[in-house]
C-alpha cells in the first residue's frame, strides 16, 4: 500500500501501483513527496471500491498491509 516503494522484496497480492504511483503524481501535479503521498491516499479513498474489490478475492485469507511510514498520512486524514 505504499505508492512510493519501488523495491518490494516480496510478492504482493494487491499492489497500489496498479492504481496510482507516487512519481507520476509528483510529476503531474508538481508536488513534493509528502504532498504526493497525501494525494495518493486521498485518491485511494475516492476509489475505495478498487481496494475492496481486490480484498474480496482474499476473504478466506489473513492479509498483511505494508503501509508507508510517514506520519503525515495518518495525522491529516
Backbone torsions as a table, in degrees:
resi	resn	phi	psi	omega
1	UNK	NA	21.5	-179.6
2	UNK	-110.7	105.7	-178.1
3	UNK	-70.7	-2.9	179.2
4	UNK	-103.9	-13.5	-175.0
5	UNK	-81.8	110.1	-178.4
6	UNK	-91.3	-18.9	-172.8
7	UNK	-124.3	74.6	178.9
8	UNK	-84.8	122.4	-174.8
9	UNK	-83.1	15.2	-179.8
10	UNK	-145.8	162.3	177.9
11	UNK	-78.0	140.3	178.4
12	UNK	-109.0	133.9	174.9
13	UNK	-74.9	-34.6	178.6
14	UNK	-131.8	128.2	-177.6
15	UNK	-128.3	123.1	-179.5
16	UNK	-61.0	-21.3	178.1
17	UNK	-62.4	-19.0	175.1
18	UNK	-73.2	-16.3	179.8
19	UNK	-106.6	-47.5	-174.4
20	UNK	-156.0	147.0	-178.0
21	UNK	-126.5	132.0	-176.5
22	UNK	-55.2	-48.5	-177.4
23	UNK	-59.3	-36.9	178.1
24	UNK	-65.1	-41.1	179.2
25	UNK	-66.4	-44.2	179.6
26	UNK	-59.4	-43.5	-178.7
27	UNK	-69.5	-46.8	-175.5
28	UNK	-67.1	-40.8	-174.1
29	UNK	-106.2	3.5	179.1
30	UNK	55.4	48.6	179.6
31	UNK	-107.1	155.3	171.2
32	UNK	-78.5	178.1	-175.2
33	UNK	-62.3	-42.5	-179.0
34	UNK	-68.6	-43.0	177.2
35	UNK	-63.2	-38.6	179.1
36	UNK	-68.3	-37.6	176.0
37	UNK	-63.3	-42.9	176.0
38	UNK	-59.8	-43.7	178.1
39	UNK	-59.7	-45.4	-178.5
40	UNK	-59.5	-42.2	-178.9
41	UNK	-75.5	-29.8	172.0
42	UNK	-67.5	-37.4	176.8
43	UNK	-64.3	-43.0	176.9
44	UNK	-61.9	-41.7	178.1
45	UNK	-59.5	-42.4	179.5
46	UNK	-72.0	-19.1	179.4
47	UNK	-117.2	38.4	-174.3
48	UNK	-59.9	-27.5	177.9
49	UNK	-59.6	-32.5	178.9
50	UNK	-58.4	-50.6	-178.1
51	UNK	-72.1	-36.7	178.8
52	UNK	-63.9	-39.1	176.2
53	UNK	-63.6	-39.8	178.8
54	UNK	-66.1	-43.1	-179.4
55	UNK	-64.5	-36.0	-179.7
56	UNK	-55.3	-32.8	179.0
57	UNK	-67.6	-14.1	-176.5
58	UNK	-120.8	31.9	-174.1
59	UNK	-66.1	-18.9	178.7
60	UNK	-99.1	15.8	-177.4
61	UNK	-124.1	159.9	167.4
62	UNK	-86.8	138.5	179.0
63	UNK	-115.9	141.6	174.0
64	UNK	-114.5	126.0	179.0
65	UNK	-102.3	123.5	175.9
66	UNK	-99.9	108.5	-174.2
67	UNK	-108.8	156.7	177.0
68	UNK	-60.7	154.5	-177.7
69	UNK	-91.2	-4.6	-177.1
70	UNK	-69.5	118.1	-176.5
71	UNK	-63.7	-25.4	-178.8
72	UNK	-58.1	-32.2	-179.3
73	UNK	-63.1	-32.2	-173.9
74	UNK	-97.8	-23.3	177.8
75	UNK	-80.4	-33.4	-173.6
76	UNK	-93.4	-5.9	-175.0
77	UNK	-118.2	NA	NA
